[in-house]
Amino acid sequence: MTTNILIERDVMVEMRDGVRVATDVYRPDDGKRHPVLVNGHVYNNDQFLVVHELIFSPLIAAQRGYAVVVQEVRGRAGSEGTWRPYTQIREDAYDTVEWAAAQPWSNGDVGLYGACALGTMAVQGAVAAPPHLKAVFAYETAIDYLSGWTYSNGALELGFQMSWIWTALATDTIRRMGLAPAAEQEMLNKLATASRDMNGSASFLPLIDFPPFQNGAAPYWREWLSHPSYDEFWQEADAVARAGNVNVPVLHMTSWYDTCLRGHLDMAKALAERSDPSVRDKHRLILGPWDHSAYYNKRPTCAGQRDFGADVFTGPELLGGLALGWFDHWLRGQPLKVLPENGVRYYQMGENVWKEAPSWPPAHTPVRYYLHSAGHANSRMGDGTLDTRPADAEPRDSYVYDPLDPVPTCGGRSMVGVPTGVEDQAEVEKRQDVLVYTTPRLAEALAIAGPITVTLHASSSAEDTDFTAKLVDVEPSGYCANIAEGIVRARYRNSREHAEFLEPGKITEFTIDLWDVAHTFQANHCIRLEISSSNFPRFDRNLNSKVTPALGSAADAQKAVQQIFHDTRYPSCLTLPVVKA
């Protein structure tokens, strides 16, 4: 083990276009050549949490015999240039890897690593495929920056994006504007005030004109909200679409209660199908039960209100060993000790055990649970039921969705700014604009692992609206634990590229993707499905008009009458991926 470590601060590394980016280098002070680990991020190298506490400290890696390069990406902190999120990062990742490989303290073998926004360079570097890159480790990060990061099925991930900007991004942007001290402080004060009232801030209309993000404070806010569909702006940064370029082994991790889950699942599938054939069986995916912030908020075994116990301990204690073990194998030729031995290691909630499978999802049988009621499924006190028997002649259920009185977010998949993880849904399920369908108590355990969807036959009085779905485990105590959720913006129901509005009153089929999960409903529990039209402030509110929701004013907001059909002709149902318990 190395005892002396040399730290070089603010090394200015030149990119291909001449822009220089501020880079810190941690390396053994022994005059030898070492494999190199690279992390690039949008924050500041002076932040201890960012550099030392998310996956592993560069000091620990240097003691282990690595040189570590930690870089502030272009346009951020001490780096030159202009930062435009998700642009040029692929080229800069390539250039940084090749620069690191060419240094006199490098042996030419380079790995990329990162978590959350700090994983962007790792993912983009993987698809850039620089010649000296040997392996990648990415944890809970964005991969397709439209789906599951900025938007989900057409709906803006409002709570996360707004919080990320005011807590992590806009401050640096403002300080680089060259303002007079009083003007700069005024803009910073507006950010601080907004951050203390998420619901109030998220309720501002039109969202695109949210005052603290104007006048250069957060130009990317307006850019993101101006591109709600999958267009050239998002295509340029989509790593999933470029998975065919990946020619090194990738170990990536995410969790059931993280909005990054969607991107990691899509990337795992793309890597298995399209990455270089020589590495397709070498990628690894780990799926845990955490929420996004568990690894840095000192609650490393938790997701919201639920503590899953010592077997799921995350944070540097877990991540450092996994990442460095991965790199020890691919950059130093040591035996591979990293789990999983198979392609995927995943946590089966409900049973609270780790399992493995050759790929995701494991073998499963899709089983449909049909919606039933006598027309009064409103709230958990209503008459909505759920079972495998197809519906016959049954009246429709209906509710009024008012965008000025949305259903509040109560746990689930997000990052910061809104409640995440497991929360009791009992209060939300009292609302009349939430339809609730519940099975009888289960006679025996039911295990699921894989994709969850809801097929909804519905009409709306509006030309555009949202439909939401939430899978809930109702425990014998009465606790209603959210397991998975999803949303569909009606205009993007058939394509994330092109808007297609509704014909008011016409029955239309919607597929709501609740993403994937592994969970066991134990005997004496009930399976529950919630249907509504909002989940705020996690998602922005659909104003029930043709105007793009982020561009709409209060005058555009209107109530919508939503009708859910469940009968022989319109078999609305929940589809669960049932596996052997």
C-alpha positions, 0 to 999 in steps of 0.5 A: 500500500502506498504511504505518500500521496501527491495531490496536484490542484487545478491542473488545466487540461486542454480539450480538443477545441482549446478550452481548458478544464480544471482538474485535480490529480491524486497519485502515489508519490513513488515515481511509478506508472499507475492505472488511472481512474477518472471522474468528471462532474458539474460541481466543485473540487473543493466540495468534500462530499462530491469528491470524497464521500459518494463512491470512494475517496481518491486518497483511498484509491491512490493508496491502493495504487491508482492515480485519480483524476477529478475534473470540473467539467467545462463551464463549471467552477474553475474550468473555462468555457460555457456549460451547456448540460449534456453537450460536449461531455462525450468529446470531453470525456474522450479527451480527458481519458486520452490525456490521462493515459498519456501522462508520465505517471500513467500506465495507459489503462484508464477507468471512468466512474461516477454517481448521479450527475457525477456519472455523466462523464462515465456514461458518455465516456463509455459510448465515446469509446476512447482507445485507453478506456478499460472499464466503467463504474456508474451509480444512479446516474442519467443515461437517456437525459430525457426519459427518467431524468428530465421527463418521464413519459412526457411529464416534467420531473419538476421537483427534482429538476427545480431542486437540482438547479437551486441547490447545485447548479444555478449558484455557480452559473450566477457567480460566473456572470460577472455581476456587481456584488449587490446584483449577484447577492440579490439573485442568490437570495431569490434562489434561497427563498425559492428553495424554502417553499417547494410547493409554492415554487412548483406552483408558479405559472408559467413554469418556464418563466419561474423568476429565480431562474431568469436573467441568466441564472439558469438558462438550461431551465428554459432550454429543457422546458422548451424540449418536452419531446424526444427531439434532436436536443435529447438525441444528441446526448442519449447514451442508450442510443449509442450503446453499440459503441461500448467496448469495455465492461460496465458495472452499473447500479441503481435502485427501485426508488430512484428516477435513474432506474429507467435509464439503467434498465434501458442501458442494461438491455441495450448493452446486452443486445448491442454493445461490442460482442466481446464484452456483452457477457461482462457487464454487471447490473445491481438493483437495490432497494434504496432511494436516491439520496440513501448513499449520501444522506447518512441513511444508507439502509433506507428508502423513505420511511422503510429501513431494509436492514444491514444487508443493503448498506450502501454508501462508500462502505459498499460502493468503494469496495465494488468499484475498486474491486471492479477496476482491480480486475479490469485494470490490474488483472486481479481476480474478479470478486465483485458481485454479481457472479451472474449478469444481475444482482437484485433485491427482492423487497417484501422477502428482503433478500438478494437474488441473481439472474443471468439478465434483467428481467428474470423469467416471469409470467405476465398476470393481469389483474382487472379493475372492477367496481360498481362505479364508485372506486373513488378513494380507498373507502370506495368499492374498487376491487382488483382480481384476475377475473375479467370484468363483465358489464360494469359501470365506469368510474369517474373523477374530476382532475383539477390542476389547481388542486393536484394529488400531492407526491407521497414518496416514490421514485425521485431524487431531491426536493420531494418525498422519496422512497416508501411512504404511507399512502393512506391519506392520499387514498382518501381523495375523491380524485384518486380511484382505488382498486384492491385485491382481497387478502392474499392466501399465499405470497405473490412474488413479482420481478420485472416490468409493471404496466397498467392498461387503461381505457379512459376518456377525458373532457380535455384535449390533453391530460395526464393519467397516473398509476401507483402499485401499493402493498397494503399490509395487515397493519393498514400501512399502504406502502408504495411499490412502483408508480408511473405517469403518461401524458396523453399527447405522448401516449403513442410516441415520445417524439410527436404530440397527438391530442385527444378527442374529448369524450372519446374512449382511448387506450393508454399504457402506463409504464410503472417501470420495473420492480422486484417485490413480494406481496406476503400472505395476508397482504393486499395488492392495490392500484391507484389511478389518478391524474397528478403526482405533484410536485414530483411531476408538473401539472397538466393544465388540461389544454393544448398548451405545453404544460410548462408554458401555460398560465393559470388562465390555461388551467381547466378542470377535466372529467376523467372516466375509467372504463372496465368491462368486457369491451374495455378490459382495464387492467394491471399486469404484474410479472409473476415469478416463483417465490 
